[in-house]
Amino acid sequence: MAVTPTVFVRAVAPVIYTVPTGTGILTNMIVTNSGAASGTFTVTVSGIPVMGTTSIAANSTAFFDLKQVVNSGTTISGYGTAGLSFHLSGVIIV
């Protein structure tokens, strides 16, 4: 069994990542708001909110420590107001 640390996705909203073969664990999420106004974001796993309509202040970064198991084919999505960027990382177990 190989455990591989992986950057799932780094992108501006919206982001969509589909877990490849194997089982994964979403371990960390960073959301950055580079805009001059506060914003909101939602992160879902298979369409179910993990973080639903969460506020983030202008010109700030929020860090989240997670331990969410995601199986092969699972879709992780991030949506938010203009100016938001997402960095999602974890491990893939094959």
C-alpha positions as CSV (number, residue, x, y, z in Angstrom):
1,M,0.0,0.0,0.0
2,A,1.5,3.3,-1.1
3,V,0.5,6.6,0.5
4,T,1.3,9.6,-1.7
5,P,1.0,13.2,-0.4
6,T,-0.9,15.1,-3.2
7,V,-1.9,18.6,-4.2
8,F,-5.5,18.0,-5.2
9,V,-6.0,21.4,-6.8
10,R,-4.7,25.0,-6.7
11,A,-7.1,27.3,-8.6
12,V,-9.4,30.3,-8.4
13,A,-13.0,29.6,-7.9
14,P,-14.8,27.6,-9.1
15,V,-12.6,24.5,-8.6
16,I,-13.5,20.9,-9.3
17,Y,-11.3,17.9,-8.5
18,T,-12.1,14.2,-9.0
19,V,-10.2,11.7,-6.9
20,P,-8.3,9.2,-9.1
21,T,-7.9,5.5,-8.5
22,G,-7.6,4.6,-4.9
23,T,-8.8,6.1,-1.7
24,G,-7.8,9.7,-0.7
25,I,-8.0,11.8,2.4
26,L,-8.6,15.5,2.1
27,T,-6.3,16.8,4.8
28,N,-5.8,20.6,4.3
29,M,-7.6,23.5,2.7
30,I,-6.4,27.1,2.2
31,V,-8.8,29.7,1.0
32,T,-7.4,33.2,0.1
33,N,-9.5,36.3,-0.6
34,S,-7.4,38.8,-2.6
35,G,-10.4,41.1,-3.1
36,A,-11.1,44.4,-1.4
37,A,-14.4,43.2,-0.1
38,S,-15.3,40.2,2.2
39,G,-16.6,37.1,0.4
40,T,-18.2,33.7,1.0
41,F,-17.3,30.3,-0.2
42,T,-18.6,26.7,-0.2
43,V,-16.7,23.5,-0.5
44,T,-18.6,20.3,-1.3
45,V,-17.7,16.6,-1.4
46,S,-20.0,14.7,-3.8
47,G,-22.3,17.7,-3.7
48,I,-22.6,17.7,0.1
49,P,-21.3,20.9,1.8
50,V,-18.2,20.4,4.0
51,M,-18.0,24.2,4.4
52,G,-21.2,25.9,3.5
53,T,-21.5,29.6,2.7
54,T,-18.5,30.4,4.9
55,S,-17.4,34.1,5.2
56,I,-13.8,35.2,4.6
57,A,-12.6,38.8,5.2
58,A,-11.1,41.0,2.5
59,N,-7.4,40.4,1.8
60,S,-7.1,37.4,4.1
61,T,-6.3,33.7,4.2
62,A,-8.1,31.0,6.1
63,F,-6.5,27.6,6.9
64,F,-8.5,24.4,7.6
65,D,-7.3,21.1,8.9
66,L,-9.5,18.2,7.7
67,K,-9.6,14.5,7.7
68,Q,-12.2,13.7,5.1
69,V,-12.0,10.3,3.4
70,V,-12.7,10.5,-0.4
71,N,-13.0,7.5,-2.6
72,S,-12.1,7.0,-6.2
73,G,-14.4,9.1,-8.4
74,T,-15.5,11.4,-5.6
75,T,-15.8,15.0,-6.7
76,I,-14.5,17.9,-4.5
77,S,-15.8,21.3,-5.6
78,G,-15.1,24.9,-4.3
79,Y,-17.3,27.9,-5.2
80,G,-17.0,31.4,-4.0
81,T,-17.2,35.1,-4.8
82,A,-14.8,36.8,-7.2
83,G,-11.2,37.0,-5.9
84,L,-11.1,33.7,-4.0
85,S,-8.4,31.1,-4.5
86,F,-8.4,27.5,-3.2
87,H,-5.5,25.1,-2.4
88,L,-6.7,21.6,-1.5
89,S,-4.3,18.9,-0.5
90,G,-4.2,15.4,1.0
91,V,-3.0,11.9,0.4
92,I,-3.9,9.2,-2.1
93,I,-3.7,5.6,-0.9
94,V,-3.2,3.0,-3.6
